[in-house]
Amino acid sequence: MSVLEVRQATARRAGRNILGPVSLEIPAGEMMALIGPNGSGKSTLLRLLAGLWRSDTGDVLLDGVAIHCRPRKEIARRISFVPQDSQIGFEFTVAEILEMGRYAHRGRFAPQTAADRSAVNSAAAYCDITHLAGRLVTTLSGGERQRVLIARSLVVEPEFILLDEPTANLDIQHALDILDLCQALARQGKTIVVATHDFNLVTRYATRLALLNAGSLIAEGSRDTVLRPETIRDVFHVDAELVATSVGEAVYVFHQRAAG
């Protein structure tokens, strides 16, 4: 199975180091969550993994080959990136947005093939947006728009899907819908990487976590390994306890740290 990783990668912007050096391997076929406070480097790491930014030092590797040495079209076919800002200003229909996902396979002006139509129809059905095909994307709710963007990533038929804050600005029901969809995709064999600061939601779904803070990788592994009480205290400056729920899931309850 394909492997996506960073090795001692750093990123600099405006003369300062905003990430790294970070080394991290993305396990194939899993749902990994990048968690941490705002400004910890989660979005930067996603952009390096997607090949959108080039690391200043170190390497980003896809199957052991530096990602910037691979053709851009190959990267676009194998890695899909869903950005945090899902606003689309042009009045495209949902069907047109999905069709754009096939550009990596056929080019922008090539005629649509039967394989293209099949990929579009399958992605729309999987994300339950077939009924939205004729709608203008500018008329959709936030949850509907996020499903459309994930469906467009599926149209590409990638191995890796990277999502930056996919539940931001969504109500709880739609946030859970999106995470259910991501979990289902991981179970179908896709490798999912989700960057978020809301780890109380995502830790219920992710199979592995990577905790970042101030551009550094603090810990990586299972929830119990990464989110130790002392680690949460050091990174988020709060105390936390796990509380069992009626459905068998444990959730975190946070408290302000006691003075002194």
C-alpha positions as CSV (number, residue, x, y, z in Angstrom):
1,M,0.0,0.0,0.0
2,S,1.1,3.6,-0.7
3,V,2.9,5.5,2.0
4,L,2.9,9.3,2.5
5,E,5.4,10.8,4.9
6,V,7.4,13.8,6.0
7,R,11.0,13.4,7.2
8,Q,12.5,16.3,9.1
9,A,10.4,18.7,7.1
10,T,10.3,22.4,7.9
11,A,8.3,25.3,6.5
12,R,9.1,29.0,6.7
13,R,6.9,31.9,6.0
14,A,7.6,35.7,6.4
15,G,11.1,34.9,7.7
16,R,10.0,32.6,10.5
17,N,9.8,28.9,11.0
18,I,6.1,27.8,11.3
19,L,6.6,24.1,11.2
20,G,9.2,21.6,12.0
21,P,11.4,19.8,11.8
22,V,8.6,17.2,11.7
23,S,8.8,13.5,10.8
24,L,5.5,11.6,10.4
25,E,4.3,8.6,8.4
26,I,0.7,8.5,7.4
27,P,-0.5,4.9,7.8
28,A,-2.3,3.6,4.7
29,G,-6.0,2.8,5.1
30,E,-6.4,4.6,8.3
31,M,-8.1,7.8,9.5
32,M,-5.5,10.0,11.1
33,A,-6.3,13.3,12.9
34,L,-3.9,16.2,13.1
35,I,-4.8,17.9,16.3
36,G,-3.5,20.9,18.3
37,P,-4.3,24.5,19.2
38,N,-4.8,27.2,16.6
39,G,-1.5,28.0,14.9
40,S,0.1,24.8,15.8
41,G,1.0,23.9,12.2
42,K,-1.8,21.5,11.2
43,S,-2.8,23.3,8.0
44,T,0.9,23.8,7.0
45,L,1.6,20.1,7.4
46,L,-1.5,19.2,5.3
47,R,-0.2,21.5,2.5
48,L,3.2,19.9,2.6
49,L,1.6,16.4,2.4
50,A,-0.6,17.5,-0.5
51,G,2.4,18.8,-2.4
52,L,0.9,22.3,-2.5
53,W,3.8,23.8,-0.5
54,R,7.4,22.7,-0.7
55,S,9.3,22.1,2.5
56,D,12.2,24.4,3.1
57,T,14.3,21.6,4.5
58,G,13.7,17.9,4.9
59,D,11.6,15.8,2.6
60,V,8.0,15.0,1.8
61,L,7.8,11.5,0.3
62,L,5.2,9.5,-1.6
63,D,6.2,5.8,-1.8
64,G,9.8,6.8,-0.9
65,V,10.1,9.4,-3.7
66,A,10.3,13.1,-3.1
67,I,6.8,14.4,-3.9
68,H,8.1,17.5,-5.8
69,C,9.9,15.1,-8.2
70,R,6.7,13.4,-9.2
71,P,4.6,14.9,-12.0
72,R,2.0,17.3,-10.7
73,K,-0.8,15.4,-12.5
74,E,0.2,12.2,-10.8
75,I,0.0,13.9,-7.4
76,A,-3.4,15.4,-8.3
77,R,-4.6,11.8,-9.1
78,R,-3.3,10.2,-5.9
79,I,-3.8,12.9,-3.3
80,S,-7.0,15.1,-2.9
81,F,-7.0,18.1,-0.6
82,V,-10.2,19.7,0.8
83,P,-9.4,23.1,2.1
84,Q,-10.9,24.7,5.2
85,D,-12.4,27.6,3.2
86,S,-15.2,25.9,1.3
87,Q,-16.7,29.1,-0.1
88,I,-17.2,28.9,-3.9
89,G,-18.0,32.3,-5.4
90,F,-18.9,31.2,-8.9
91,E,-22.4,29.8,-9.7
92,F,-21.4,26.3,-10.8
93,T,-23.9,23.5,-10.4
94,V,-23.0,20.6,-8.1
95,A,-22.6,18.4,-11.2
96,E,-20.1,20.9,-12.7
97,I,-18.1,21.0,-9.5
98,L,-17.9,17.2,-9.4
99,E,-16.9,17.0,-13.1
100,M,-13.9,19.2,-12.3
101,G,-12.6,16.4,-10.2
102,R,-11.8,14.5,-13.4
103,Y,-9.4,17.1,-14.8
104,A,-6.5,15.2,-13.3
105,H,-7.4,12.2,-15.5
106,R,-8.5,13.8,-18.7
107,G,-7.4,17.4,-18.8
108,R,-9.5,20.5,-18.6
109,F,-10.9,20.6,-22.1
110,A,-11.0,16.9,-23.1
111,P,-14.5,15.4,-23.6
112,Q,-16.1,13.5,-20.7
113,T,-15.8,9.7,-20.9
114,A,-17.9,6.9,-19.6
115,A,-15.3,6.4,-16.9
116,D,-15.7,10.1,-15.9
117,R,-19.5,9.8,-15.7
118,S,-19.3,6.7,-13.6
119,A,-16.8,8.3,-11.2
120,V,-19.0,11.3,-10.8
121,N,-22.2,9.3,-10.3
122,S,-20.6,6.9,-7.8
123,A,-19.1,9.7,-5.7
124,A,-22.4,11.6,-5.7
125,A,-24.3,8.5,-4.6
126,Y,-21.7,7.6,-1.9
127,C,-21.9,11.1,-0.4
128,D,-25.7,11.2,-0.8
129,I,-25.8,14.3,-2.9
130,T,-27.3,12.9,-6.2
131,H,-30.4,15.0,-5.6
132,L,-28.3,18.1,-5.5
133,A,-26.8,17.7,-8.9
134,G,-28.7,20.5,-10.6
135,R,-28.4,23.0,-7.6
136,L,-26.0,25.9,-7.7
137,V,-23.3,25.4,-5.2
138,T,-23.8,28.9,-3.9
139,T,-27.3,27.9,-2.6
140,L,-26.1,25.0,-0.5
141,S,-25.9,24.9,3.3
142,G,-22.5,24.4,4.9
143,G,-23.0,20.7,5.4
144,E,-24.2,20.2,1.9
145,R,-21.2,22.1,0.5
146,Q,-18.8,20.1,2.5
147,R,-20.3,16.9,1.2
148,V,-19.9,18.2,-2.4
149,L,-16.3,19.0,-1.8
150,I,-15.6,15.5,-0.4
151,A,-17.5,14.0,-3.3
152,R,-15.3,16.0,-5.7
153,S,-12.3,14.5,-4.0
154,L,-13.7,11.0,-4.5
155,V,-14.3,11.7,-8.2
156,V,-10.5,11.9,-8.5
157,E,-10.3,8.3,-7.2
158,P,-7.3,9.2,-4.9
159,E,-5.5,7.1,-2.4
160,F,-5.2,9.9,0.1
161,I,-7.8,12.5,1.1
162,L,-6.6,15.4,3.2
163,L,-9.2,17.6,4.9
164,D,-8.5,20.9,6.7
165,E,-11.0,21.6,9.4
166,P,-13.9,19.8,7.6
167,T,-16.3,20.4,10.5
168,A,-15.5,24.1,11.0
169,N,-18.7,26.2,11.2
170,L,-21.0,23.2,10.9
171,D,-23.7,22.4,13.5
172,I,-23.2,19.2,15.5
173,Q,-25.5,17.0,13.3
174,H,-23.7,18.0,10.1
175,A,-20.3,17.7,11.7
176,L,-21.1,14.1,12.8
177,D,-22.4,13.4,9.2
178,I,-19.0,14.5,7.8
179,L,-17.0,12.5,10.3
180,D,-19.2,9.4,9.7
181,L,-18.5,9.8,6.0
182,C,-14.7,10.1,6.6
183,Q,-14.7,7.0,8.8
184,A,-16.6,5.1,6.1
185,L,-14.1,6.1,3.5
186,A,-11.2,4.9,5.7
187,R,-13.0,1.6,6.1
188,Q,-13.3,1.4,2.3
189,G,-9.5,1.6,2.1
190,K,-8.9,5.3,1.6
191,T,-6.3,7.0,3.7
192,I,-7.9,10.0,5.5
193,V,-6.0,12.8,7.2
194,V,-8.2,15.4,9.1
195,A,-6.7,18.5,10.6
196,T,-8.8,19.9,13.4
197,H,-8.6,21.7,16.8
198,D,-11.8,20.0,18.0
199,F,-10.3,16.7,19.1
200,N,-13.3,15.8,21.3
201,L,-15.2,15.1,18.1
202,V,-12.5,13.6,16.0
203,T,-10.9,11.3,18.6
204,R,-14.1,9.3,18.4
205,Y,-13.4,8.5,14.8
206,A,-9.7,8.6,14.2
207,T,-7.6,5.5,14.4
208,R,-4.4,7.5,15.0
209,L,-3.6,10.9,16.3
210,A,-0.8,13.3,15.7
211,L,-0.6,16.2,18.2
212,L,1.2,19.4,17.1
213,N,2.0,22.5,19.1
214,A,3.9,25.6,18.0
215,G,5.1,23.8,14.9
216,S,6.4,20.8,16.6
217,L,5.1,17.2,16.7
218,I,4.5,16.4,20.3
219,A,3.2,12.9,20.1
220,E,1.7,10.4,17.6
221,G,-0.2,7.2,18.1
222,S,-3.4,6.0,19.7
223,R,-5.7,8.4,21.7
224,D,-4.5,7.0,25.1
225,T,-0.8,7.4,24.0
226,V,-1.2,10.9,22.7
227,L,-3.8,12.5,24.9
228,R,-2.4,11.9,28.4
229,P,-3.6,14.3,31.1
230,E,-0.2,15.8,31.5
231,T,0.1,16.4,27.7
232,I,-3.3,18.0,27.5
233,R,-2.3,20.3,30.4
234,D,1.0,21.3,28.8
235,V,-0.3,21.9,25.3
236,F,-3.9,23.2,25.9
237,H,-3.4,24.7,29.4
238,V,-6.5,23.0,30.8
239,D,-7.1,19.9,32.9
240,A,-9.1,17.1,31.3
241,E,-10.9,14.0,32.4
242,L,-12.5,11.2,30.4
243,V,-16.2,10.6,31.1
244,A,-18.1,7.5,29.9
245,T,-21.3,8.1,27.9
246,S,-24.5,6.0,27.6
247,V,-23.4,4.8,24.1
248,G,-20.1,3.5,25.4
249,E,-18.0,6.3,24.1
250,A,-15.7,8.3,26.4
251,V,-15.6,12.1,26.0
252,Y,-13.3,14.7,27.5
253,V,-14.5,17.2,30.0
254,F,-12.2,20.2,30.4
255,H,-11.6,22.4,33.5
256,Q,-9.7,25.6,34.0
257,R,-6.4,24.8,35.8
258,A,-6.5,25.5,39.4
259,A,-4.6,28.6,40.4
260,G,-1.2,27.9,42.0
